[in-house]
Amino acid sequence: MDLTLSTREAAGRTVIAVGGEIDVYTAPKLRDTITELVAAGNYRLVVDMEGVSFLDSTGLGVLVGGLKKVRAHDGGLELICSQDRLLKIFKITGLAKVFTIHSTVDAALA
């Protein structure tokens, strides 16, 4: 399955809507998008993962790398995720303590 990405501005943040599978083959596309956004001066990112059907360690690495990039500019990267199977991955890896995870876009932008 492919990875779909779309970005939009909302409430002073850049929302990246992600759909499909984030794995070793598709993760570079997400990494490149985050890198381009940071290079363009977008340091407050929200990654909407509601459309993500699969996430592996490569995808987790991209998210952590993105967080490091925005933090270097005093920014932040928050996640939107309400799917139990993805939340479980964040909890098991300890990344639930690293990322701020919201259940909806509205909650993230509030």
KOLVEXDO-168942 format. One record per residue: residue in three letters; x, y, z of N, C-alpha, C, O in turn. Coordinates in pm, 1 decimal, padded with zeros to 6 digits. Layout:
BEGIN
nuse, n.u, n.v, n.w, ca.u, ca.v, ca.w, c.u, c.v, c.w, o.u, o.v, o.w
ALA, X, Y, Z, X, Y, Z, X, Y, Z, X, Y, Z
...
//
This chain:
BEGIN
nuse, n.u, n.v, n.w, ca.u, ca.v, ca.w, c.u, c.v, c.w, o.u, o.v, o.w
MET, 00083.8, -00118.9, 00000.0, 00000.0, 00000.0, 00000.0, 00088.2, 00125.1, 00000.0, 00195.0, 00126.6, 00061.1
ASP, 00043.9, 00226.1, -00066.7, 00119.3, 00349.3, -00074.2, 00093.7, 00437.5, 00046.4, 00005.1, 00412.1, 00128.1
LEU, 00173.9, 00541.1, 00054.3, 00160.4, 00640.2, 00159.4, 00108.1, 00768.2, 00096.4, 00162.0, 00815.5, -00003.7
THR, 00002.6, 00824.3, 00155.5, -00048.7, 00952.3, 00106.9, -00020.3, 01057.9, 00211.8, -00034.5, 01033.9, 00331.7
LEU, 00019.9, 01174.8, 00165.5, 00051.4, 01285.2, 00254.5, -00013.9, 01411.6, 00202.0, -00010.4, 01439.5, 00082.1
SER, -00073.2, 01487.5, 00292.0, -00123.2, 01620.1, 00254.1, -00096.3, 01713.1, 00371.9, -00103.1, 01672.7, 00487.9
THR, -00065.9, 01837.9, 00339.5, -00037.3, 01934.3, 00446.4, -00131.6, 02052.6, 00435.1, -00177.2, 02088.9, 00326.7
ARG, -00159.3, 02111.6, 00550.8, -00241.5, 02232.7, 00554.7, -00203.7, 02310.8, 00679.0, -00151.1, 02256.1, 00775.9
GLU, -00231.9, 02440.6, 00673.7, -00205.9, 02527.2, 00788.1, -00334.5, 02539.0, 00869.9, -00443.6, 02552.0, 00814.4
ALA, -00320.1, 02534.3, 01002.4, -00435.6, 02550.5, 01090.7, -00388.3, 02597.8, 01226.8, -00300.0, 02536.8, 01287.2
ALA, -00445.5, 02704.4, 01274.3, -00418.0, 02757.3, 01408.6, -00268.7, 02773.3, 01435.7, -00220.5, 02739.2, 01543.8
GLY, -00196.4, 02825.0, 01337.4, -00054.3, 02848.5, 01356.1, 00032.1, 02724.7, 01352.1, 00150.0, 02729.3, 01387.2
ARG, -00025.4, 02615.2, 01309.8, 00050.0, 02489.4, 01300.0, 00035.9, 02433.4, 01159.0, -00054.6, 02470.8, 01084.4
THR, 00125.9, 02344.1, 01124.3, 00116.8, 02273.2, 00997.3, 00070.4, 02131.1, 01027.4, 00136.7, 02056.7, 01099.7
VAL, -00044.5, 02094.8, 00970.8, -00100.1, 01961.0, 00991.5, -00061.5, 01873.7, 00871.9, -00088.5, 01908.4, 00756.9
ILE, 00001.4, 01761.2, 00900.8, 00036.7, 01663.6, 00797.3, -00057.9, 01545.4, 00813.3, -00049.3, 01470.7, 00910.9
ALA, -00147.8, 01528.9, 00717.1, -00239.6, 01414.0, 00721.2, -00171.8, 01297.6, 00648.9, -00132.9, 01308.8, 00532.7
VAL, -00158.6, 01186.5, 00719.9, -00089.3, 01070.0, 00667.1, -00188.9, 00957.0, 00648.7, -00271.1, 00930.7, 00736.4
GLY, -00181.3, 00890.2, 00534.0, -00268.8, 00776.2, 00508.0, -00189.0, 00660.4, 00453.3, -00091.0, 00679.9, 00381.5
GLY, -00230.8, 00539.3, 00487.2, -00163.8, 00420.1, 00435.3, -00066.1, 00362.3, 00535.1, -00085.4, 00371.5, 00656.3
GLU, 00040.2, 00302.1, 00481.8, 00138.4, 00233.2, 00564.5, 00267.7, 00313.2, 00573.8, 00320.5, 00360.1, 00473.0
ILE, 00318.0, 00328.0, 00696.3, 00448.0, 00391.4, 00716.4, 00545.2, 00278.1, 00748.1, 00548.4, 00226.8, 00860.0
ASP, 00624.3, 00240.1, 00648.1, 00718.5, 00130.3, 00665.5, 00852.5, 00166.2, 00601.4, 00874.9, 00280.4, 00561.3
VAL, 00939.6, 00068.3, 00592.5, 01074.7, 00092.3, 00541.6, 01072.9, 00149.1, 00399.6, 01165.5, 00220.4, 00360.9
TYR, 00969.8, 00118.8, 00322.2, 00962.7, 00166.1, 00184.1, 00902.2, 00306.1, 00171.5, 00942.0, 00383.8, 00084.8
THR, 00806.0, 00337.7, 00258.3, 00734.2, 00464.6, 00245.0, 00781.4, 00572.6, 00343.2, 00756.0, 00691.0, 00321.4
ALA, 00849.2, 00533.0, 00449.9, 00892.2, 00629.3, 00552.0, 00978.2, 00742.9, 00495.9, 00964.4, 00856.1, 00542.2
PRO, 01067.0, 00717.6, 00397.4, 01146.3, 00829.3, 00344.0, 01059.5, 00943.0, 00287.2, 01099.5, 01059.4, 00291.1
LYS, 00942.7, 00909.4, 00235.4, 00852.3, 01012.7, 00182.2, 00805.3, 01104.7, 00294.8, 00800.7, 01226.5, 00277.9
LEU, 00770.6, 01046.5, 00409.3, 00729.3, 01125.3, 00525.7, 00847.7, 01205.9, 00579.2, 00833.1, 01323.7, 00611.8
ARG, 00964.5, 01142.7, 00588.2, 01084.6, 01212.5, 00635.8, 01115.2, 01334.0, 00547.6, 01144.4, 01442.2, 00598.5
ASP, 01108.3, 01315.7, 00416.4, 01136.0, 01425.5, 00323.9, 01036.3, 01539.7, 00341.3, 01073.9, 01656.7, 00336.1
THR, 00909.0, 01505.5, 00362.0, 00806.1, 01607.8, 00382.0, 00834.7, 01687.9, 00508.6, 00827.7, 01810.8, 00507.1
ILE, 00866.8, 01619.5, 00617.5, 00897.6, 01687.9, 00744.1, 01021.6, 01775.8, 00727.2, 01024.2, 01889.9, 00773.2
THR, 01123.9, 01722.2, 00661.2, 01247.5, 01797.8, 00639.3, 01221.2, 01924.6, 00559.1, 01273.4, 02031.1, 00592.0
GLU, 01140.2, 01913.2, 00453.9, 01107.5, 02029.6, 00370.9, 01028.4, 02133.7, 00450.2, 01052.6, 02253.7, 00437.2
LEU, 00934.2, 02087.7, 00532.2, 00854.4, 02181.2, 00612.3, 00942.8, 02256.7, 00711.9, 00928.8, 02377.9, 00728.1
VAL, 01032.9, 02185.6, 00777.7, 01121.7, 02249.5, 00874.6, 01215.2, 02347.5, 00803.0, 01239.9, 02457.6, 00852.2
ALA, 01266.2, 02307.2, 00687.9, 01354.7, 02395.4, 00610.8, 01282.5, 02523.4, 00568.4, 01344.6, 02628.5, 00552.6
ALA, 01149.9, 02513.3, 00550.2, 01069.6, 02629.3, 00509.8, 01024.7, 02713.2, 00630.7, 00953.0, 02812.1, 00615.0
GLY, 01067.4, 02672.9, 00751.0, 01035.1, 02752.0, 00869.4, 00912.1, 02707.5, 00946.0, 00862.5, 02781.5, 01030.9
ASN, 00861.7, 02588.0, 00918.0, 00746.1, 02534.1, 00991.9, 00798.6, 02447.0, 01106.0, 00846.0, 02335.5, 01084.1
TYR, 00789.0, 02500.3, 01229.1, 00844.4, 02429.1, 01344.0, 00737.9, 02376.0, 01439.2, 00770.1, 02313.3, 01540.1
ARG, 00612.2, 02400.9, 01407.6, 00503.0, 02349.5, 01491.6, 00419.1, 02255.4, 01405.0, 00328.8, 02298.3, 01333.1
LEU, 00450.9, 02127.5, 01413.5, 00388.1, 02028.3, 01327.0, 00291.6, 01940.5, 01405.4, 00313.0, 01909.3, 01522.6
VAL, 00184.3, 01901.6, 01336.5, 00088.7, 01805.0, 01390.0, 00075.3, 01696.0, 01283.9, 00036.3, 01723.0, 01170.4
VAL, 00107.8, 01573.4, 01322.1, 00097.3, 01460.7, 01228.9, -00031.5, 01385.3, 01259.1, -00046.0, 01322.6, 01364.1
ASP, -00124.9, 01392.9, 01164.1, -00254.6, 01325.5, 01177.7, -00240.1, 01183.3, 01125.7, -00228.7, 01161.0, 01005.2
MET, -00240.7, 01087.1, 01217.8, -00218.6, 00946.7, 01183.0, -00346.9, 00864.5, 01178.4, -00342.6, 00741.5, 01181.5
GLU, -00460.7, 00932.3, 01170.9, -00587.7, 00859.4, 01171.5, -00602.9, 00769.5, 01048.3, -00674.4, 00669.4, 01053.9
GLY, -00537.0, 00803.7, 00937.7, -00547.7, 00722.9, 00816.7, -00437.9, 00619.0, 00802.4, -00428.3, 00551.9, 00699.6
VAL, -00354.6, 00605.4, 00905.7, -00242.3, 00511.3, 00899.3, -00290.5, 00370.9, 00935.5, -00351.7, 00348.9, 01040.0
SER, -00260.8, 00276.1, 00845.3, -00303.6, 00138.0, 00869.7, -00190.9, 00051.8, 00925.5, -00216.0, -00055.1, 00981.1
PHE, -00066.4, 00098.0, 00910.9, 00048.1, 00020.2, 00957.8, 00163.8, 00113.9, 00988.7, 00187.0, 00211.2, 00917.0
LEU, 00236.1, 00083.7, 01096.1, 00351.0, 00164.2, 01136.5, 00459.0, 00069.9, 01187.4, 00435.2, -00010.5, 01277.6
ASP, 00579.5, 00080.6, 01128.1, 00688.6, -00003.6, 01177.6, 00797.1, 00081.6, 01241.8, 00780.4, 00202.5, 01257.7
SER, 00908.3, 00018.5, 01278.7, 01014.8, 00089.0, 01349.6, 01076.7, 00199.9, 01264.7, 01121.5, 00301.4, 01318.2
THR, 01079.3, 00181.2, 01133.0, 01132.6, 00285.3, 01045.8, 01046.3, 00410.2, 01055.9, 01098.0, 00521.7, 01062.5
GLY, 00914.9, 00391.4, 01057.0, 00822.3, 00503.0, 01070.8, 00838.4, 00573.1, 01204.1, 00833.7, 00695.9, 01211.3
LEU, 00857.6, 00495.2, 01310.1, 00880.7, 00553.9, 01442.5, 01007.6, 00638.3, 01440.7, 01012.7, 00746.9, 01498.4
GLY, 01110.0, 00586.1, 01373.0, 01236.2, 00659.3, 01362.9, 01220.2, 00791.9, 01291.2, 01281.3, 00891.6, 01329.6
VAL, 01138.4, 00793.4, 01187.5, 01112.7, 00917.0, 01113.2, 01042.4, 01018.6, 01203.2, 01076.4, 01137.0, 01201.3
LEU, 00945.4, 00973.5, 01281.6, 00873.6, 01063.5, 01371.4, 00967.2, 01120.5, 01478.2, 00961.7, 01239.6, 01508.9
VAL, 01053.0, 01035.3, 01534.5, 01149.0, 01081.9, 01635.1, 01247.3, 01180.8, 01571.4, 01280.7, 01283.0, 01631.3
GLY, 01292.9, 01149.9, 01450.6, 01383.6, 01240.0, 01379.7, 01318.2, 01374.3, 01352.2, 01381.8, 01479.0, 01363.6
GLY, 01190.3, 01370.4, 01315.7, 01115.9, 01493.9, 01291.9, 01103.1, 01576.6, 01418.6, 01113.7, 01699.2, 01415.6
LEU, 01080.1, 01508.3, 01530.0, 01069.8, 01576.7, 01659.0, 01201.7, 01646.9, 01692.0, 01201.9, 01761.0, 01738.2
LYS, 01312.9, 01578.8, 01668.3, 01444.4, 01639.2, 01694.5, 01465.8, 01761.5, 01606.6, 01519.6, 01862.5, 01652.1
LYS, 01423.6, 01752.7, 01479.8, 01441.2, 01865.5, 01386.7, 01365.8, 01989.5, 01434.9, 01421.9, 02099.1, 01436.4
VAL, 01239.9, 01973.1, 01474.1, 01161.4, 02090.4, 01515.9, 01205.5, 02140.5, 01653.4, 01200.2, 02260.7, 01679.6
ARG, 01248.3, 02051.4, 01740.1, 01294.7, 02094.3, 01873.1, 01422.2, 02177.9, 01861.9, 01448.2, 02262.7, 01947.3
ALA, 01501.3, 02154.7, 01757.8, 01622.8, 02234.0, 01736.1, 01586.8, 02380.5, 01710.4, 01671.9, 02468.5, 01722.8
HIS, 01461.2, 02406.6, 01674.7, 01412.7, 02542.3, 01648.9, 01307.7, 02583.6, 01752.6, 01225.1, 02671.2, 01726.6
ASP, 01311.6, 02519.5, 01870.6, 01214.0, 02544.8, 01977.4, 01071.2, 02518.3, 01932.1, 00977.6, 02583.2, 01979.0
GLY, 01054.6, 02423.6, 01841.5, 00921.8, 02387.9, 01792.1, 00871.3, 02260.9, 01858.1, 00923.5, 02217.3, 01960.7
GLY, 00769.8, 02203.0, 01798.2, 00712.6, 02080.8, 01851.7, 00648.5, 01997.7, 01742.9, 00610.8, 02048.6, 01637.3
LEU, 00636.7, 01869.3, 01770.4, 00569.7, 01777.8, 01678.4, 00473.5, 01695.2, 01762.6, 00515.1, 01618.4, 01849.4
GLU, 00344.5, 01712.0, 01736.0, 00242.1, 01638.7, 01810.4, 00173.5, 01541.5, 01716.4, 00172.6, 01560.6, 01594.8
LEU, 00116.2, 01437.3, 01773.9, 00051.2, 01333.8, 01694.3, -00098.4, 01330.4, 01720.8, -00144.7, 01362.5, 01830.2
ILE, -00173.0, 01290.9, 01618.2, -00315.4, 01263.2, 01633.8, -00331.4, 01114.5, 01605.1, -00304.7, 01067.7, 01494.4
CYS, -00374.9, 01042.3, 01705.8, -00388.6, 00897.8, 01691.2, -00490.2, 00846.8, 01793.0, -00474.3, 00867.7, 01913.3
SER, -00593.4, 00780.7, 01744.7, -00692.0, 00722.2, 01835.5, -00703.6, 00571.2, 01814.7, -00786.7, 00505.6, 01877.5
GLN, -00620.0, 00516.6, 01726.4, -00627.0, 00372.9, 01698.3, -00548.6, 00294.8, 01804.1, -00430.2, 00319.9, 01826.8
ASP, -00616.4, 00200.9, 01867.4, -00553.9, 00125.5, 01975.8, -00425.2, 00055.9, 01933.2, -00327.4, 00055.9, 02007.9
ARG, -00424.2, -00004.0, 01813.2, -00305.5, -00081.0, 01773.9, -00184.0, 00009.8, 01753.9, -00071.1, -00032.6, 01778.4
LEU, -00205.8, 00134.8, 01709.3, -00093.9, 00228.3, 01695.4, -00054.8, 00285.7, 01831.8, 00063.7, 00301.3, 01861.3
LEU, -00153.6, 00316.4, 01913.6, -00123.9, 00368.4, 02048.0, -00042.8, 00266.5, 02128.1, 00045.2, 00303.1, 02206.0
LYS, -00073.3, 00139.0, 02107.9, -00000.9, 00032.4, 02177.8, 00148.0, 00034.8, 02140.4, 00234.4, 00013.8, 02225.6
ILE, 00177.0, 00060.4, 02012.1, 00315.9, 00068.5, 01966.6, 00387.3, 00182.8, 02038.2, 00500.9, 00167.2, 02082.9
PHE, 00320.4, 00298.1, 02049.0, 00382.1, 00412.5, 02117.0, 00403.9, 00383.5, 02265.7, 00504.3, 00425.3, 02323.5
LYS, 00309.5, 00311.9, 02327.2, 00324.5, 00279.2, 02469.7, 00437.6, 00179.0, 02491.9, 00520.3, 00197.3, 02581.2
ILE, 00441.3, 00072.9, 02410.6, 00542.9, -00032.0, 02426.2, 00683.2, 00024.6, 02408.2, 00775.4, -00013.4, 02480.5
THR, 00699.6, 00115.3, 02312.1, 00831.8, 00170.7, 02282.9, 00870.2, 00284.4, 02377.3, 00983.9, 00331.3, 02375.0
GLY, 00776.2, 00328.5, 02459.7, 00803.4, 00439.7, 02549.7, 00785.6, 00575.1, 02483.2, 00804.3, 00678.8, 02546.8
LEU, 00749.5, 00574.5, 02355.1, 00735.1, 00701.0, 02283.0, 00607.2, 00775.4, 02318.4, 00591.5, 00892.2, 02283.0
ALA, 00516.3, 00708.9, 02387.5, 00394.8, 00778.1, 02433.9, 00432.5, 00886.1, 02534.6, 00357.5, 00981.7, 02554.4
LYS, 00549.5, 00870.9, 02598.6, 00596.9, 00971.4, 02694.3, 00675.2, 01081.7, 02623.6, 00694.0, 01189.9, 02679.3
VAL, 00720.3, 01055.3, 02502.2, 00801.1, 01150.7, 02426.1, 00712.1, 01244.3, 02344.9, 00735.4, 01365.1, 02339.0
PHE, 00609.9, 01186.3, 02282.5, 00518.9, 01263.2, 02198.0, 00392.5, 01302.3, 02274.1, 00345.5, 01229.0, 02361.1
THR, 00338.4, 01419.7, 02239.7, 00205.5, 01454.8, 02286.2, 00109.6, 01394.2, 02183.8, 00116.3, 01425.7, 02065.0
ILE, 00020.6, 01307.2, 02230.9, -00071.0, 01237.3, 02140.8, -00213.7, 01279.7, 02171.5, -00261.1, 01267.1, 02284.4
HIS, -00281.4, 01330.3, 02068.6, -00420.7, 01374.5, 02080.8, -00510.6, 01275.5, 02007.8, -00465.6, 01201.7, 01920.1
SER, -00639.2, 01275.1, 02045.6, -00732.8, 01184.2, 01979.8, -00798.4, 01246.6, 01857.1, -00848.8, 01174.8, 01770.7
THR, -00798.4, 01380.7, 01848.5, -00860.9, 01448.3, 01733.6, -00777.2, 01568.1, 01691.4, -00695.2, 01618.4, 01768.3
VAL, -00798.7, 01612.7, 01569.3, -00731.2, 01731.9, 01518.9, -00770.7, 01853.1, 01603.4, -00686.5, 01935.9, 01638.0
ASP, -00898.1, 01862.2, 01635.7, -00946.2, 01975.7, 01715.5, -00875.3, 01983.2, 01850.5, -00840.4, 02091.9, 01896.7
ALA, -00854.2, 01868.1, 01913.3, -00785.5, 01864.0, 02042.8, -00641.7, 01911.2, 02027.7, -00589.4, 01981.1, 02114.4
ALA, -00577.8, 01873.2, 01917.7, -00437.8, 01911.6, 01895.7, -00424.7, 02060.7, 01870.9, -00325.1, 02121.7, 01909.9
LEU, -00524.2, 02119.7, 01806.4, -00516.9, 02261.2, 01770.0, -00570.4, 02353.2, 01878.9, -00553.3, 02474.9, 01872.0
ALA, -00635.1, 02294.8, 01979.3, -00696.0, 02377.0, 02087.0, -00590.8, 02446.1, 02171.4, -00624.5, 02518.3, 02265.2
//
